Amino acid sequence: MYWEDVAAGTRRELGSYTFTQDEIVRFARKYDPQPFHVDPEAAQRSIFGGIVASGWHTAAIWMKLAIADRQKPGNASPLMRAGVSPGYQDMRWLKPVRPGTRLTYSSEVVGKTELKSRRDVAIVLTLNEARDDAGELFFSFIGKGLVQRRPR
Amino acid sequence: MYWEDVAAGTRRELGSYTFTQDEIVRFARKYDPQPFHVDPEAAQRSIFGGIVASGWHTAAIWMKLAIADRQKPGNASPLMRAGVSPGYQDMRWLKPVRPGTRLTYSSEVVGKTELKSRRDVAIVLTLNEARDDAGELFFSFIGKGLVQRRPR
């Protein structure tokens, strides 16, 4: 699938992930050792009232599911990259992710932009979201992906 | 330190981190198993010409260093949060991070905003960067942090 074939409005479900306390603590010990991520006792006394996942953990799971989705046989995902991603915009963590929370991640094409500087790739903008089983929004960001253009 | 005490223009070095191939592969196997992150042979044939770190890994190390900096005795960091971070803006991965790359992360206060909805906290905007020993910029983003206001 080339950039020309990506249709704005296309929405994919990337998959679901249930956060366990073990995994929340394991990630946070390494990368985000704040008391409310790593210490159940201290977390109870924090403003969260219990263990919550690091925001970077919630984000990393998006990547994990996006890659798994991309690697499904026959799947030509518009998330495919042709190089370093130019970046992400507007990352928001809206609700704390607690142990047992199951989030379903989705990605929707919200824009397409050509590049002046390159003819071989162009940009696809995606709105990425993670929602729980009740449909509540926990995490979102706008992704910018470089996608290959149809050779001419 | 309260929001009122945070001075725009204040810049902190958060610390340095050297990415090893082992750690790059370990992180990516879990969260970002693309060939150029996890498979040295395949990475050589990729556009990167070798193993590079997942962008989420580079970001997670920022968090790791920011927390370590915050926990230094006597350090009243303006990165302190009073709740869920409202989000991050404009995340950019500008150069591939290869094994052996040492990045030094910094955070500079670039703005302060009051909130209409809350009197107890207000927003500090930070420009966060990671540069190698030659000063080349590899990673940057704008962070929005909630900081407690001086009680009145």
Boltz contact constraints between the chains, C-beta under 6 A:
constraints:
  - contact:
      token1: [A, 31]
      token2: [B, 60]
      max_distance: 6.0
  - contact:
      token1: [A, 31]
      token2: [B, 63]
      max_distance: 6.0
  - contact:
      token1: [A, 31]
      token2: [B, 64]
      max_distance: 6.0
  - contact:
      token1: [A, 32]
      token2: [B, 63]
      max_distance: 6.0
  - contact:
      token1: [A, 33]
      token2: [B, 67]
      max_distance: 6.0
  - contact:
      token1: [A, 47]
      token2: [B, 83]
      max_distance: 6.0
  - contact:
      token1: [A, 56]
      token2: [B, 60]
      max_distance: 6.0
  - contact:
      token1: [A, 56]
      token2: [B, 63]
      max_distance: 6.0
  - contact:
      token1: [A, 60]
      token2: [B, 31]
      max_distance: 6.0
  - contact:
      token1: [A, 60]
      token2: [B, 56]
      max_distance: 6.0
  - contact:
      token1: [A, 63]
      token2: [B, 31]
      max_distance: 6.0
  - contact:
      token1: [A, 63]
      token2: [B, 32]
      max_distance: 6.0
  - contact:
      token1: [A, 63]
      token2: [B, 56]
      max_distance: 6.0
  - contact:
      token1: [A, 64]
      token2: [B, 31]
      max_distance: 6.0
  - contact:
      token1: [A, 67]
      token2: [B, 33]
      max_distance: 6.0
  - contact:
      token1: [A, 83]
      token2: [B, 47]
      max_distance: 6.0
  - contact:
      token1: [A, 84]
      token2: [B, 93]
      max_distance: 6.0
  - contact:
      token1: [A, 87]
      token2: [B, 91]
      max_distance: 6.0
  - contact:
      token1: [A, 87]
      token2: [B, 92]
      max_distance: 6.0
  - contact:
      token1: [A, 88]
      token2: [B, 91]
      max_distance: 6.0
  - contact:
      token1: [A, 91]
      token2: [B, 87]
      max_distance: 6.0
  - contact:
      token1: [A, 91]
      token2: [B, 88]
      max_distance: 6.0
  - contact:
      token1: [A, 92]
      token2: [B, 87]
      max_distance: 6.0
  - contact:
      token1: [A, 93]
      token2: [B, 84]
      max_distance: 6.0
